[in-house]
């Protein structure tokens, strides 16, 4: 099977199912596992690179408001790759190419490959996505094994933090303007032994005012800027130390959002373990590998 992934989390799922050799194309943002960096890239961002979060937000908002796509799909490359299956999403126009645009492109190319759209809003639905990819690729047995292992790991975290105090915890997904962490993030915080403030399970992230964050009085602030790895999060997060609305937070922690929180794939389970180790040191051992968080305060 020739699989085209238009979603970084789908790329991770495909590889976790042992299908990396059948993955013929990925997006420009797919970076895990590292070997996928050598795969043909079929997307590009239409936005100019920028480091200022407020400017990035303005550009994204203007593009979405105008009804323009944020990602450009290389139709010629898709034609050459001749996929048998295309995996994409409709959850967030800012995150990847929506399935509607993919259908239009495939129709224009005369390609009849089925399109699988993954649109989870909770951890259960993320794990269901793994099974859906397994079903579409003939690896459902392997997918069910992965999901069973993931659920056992989540149960171990739940047991490890049982009875511990749950500190009021705020997930900050973007700093200027501030957005909360939505969808599966509040659930991850709860599983890790925290009380998620200003976040609703299964609901999209929303823009907040700093006064509202101040009123919530979080004890722990988790800075997980969407699309950022740890070094970028740390560099940007230093400015949060001067925010009056966060002055009452005893701890501000920068996290590798791209790897463990933003993408609805298998590594969200690692993210729950990382959060538990942050919120309750000593009760849970974080997964092996490079550091995924850094205390700013």
Number of C-alpha atoms within 10 A of each C-alpha: 13 17 24 29 26 29 27 25 28 28 28 24 27 26 18 17 21 12 18 18 13 15 20 20 27 25 25 18 18 22 18 16 12 8 11 21 16 10 16 17 22 21 21 15 15 13 14 7 8 10 9 11 16 15 13 15 15 12 16 19 13 11 16 13 9 9 9 12 19 20 20 15 20 13 16 10 14 22 14 8 16 16 21 16 18 23 25 25 22 17 17 11 16 15 19 22 25 21 21 13 15 19 17 11 17 18 12 10 13 10 15 13 17 14 19 18 21 23 15 20 18 20 22 12 16 22 24 17 25 28 23 19 21 20 15 13 18 12 18 17 12 17 25 18 13 18 19 12 13 17 16 11 16 18 12 13 23 19 15 17 20 14 9 12 12 17 18 19 27 27 25 23 26 24 21 16 15 19 22 27 31 23 21 26 29 26 20 25 27 19 21 28 28 24 21 23 22 22 25 18 19 17 15 18 21 15 15 15 11 18 11 11 18 16 10 16 18 26 18 25 23 25 30 29 30 19 18 19 19 23 15 16 23 22 11 18 24 15 11 17 15 10 12 12 19 23 16 13 19 11 19 24 20 27 29 25 25 22 24 23 25 25 21 30 25 23 19 24 23 20 25 28 26 24 27 27 20 23 23 20 12 11 16 22 14 19 15 8 6 7 12 21 22 17 14 17 14
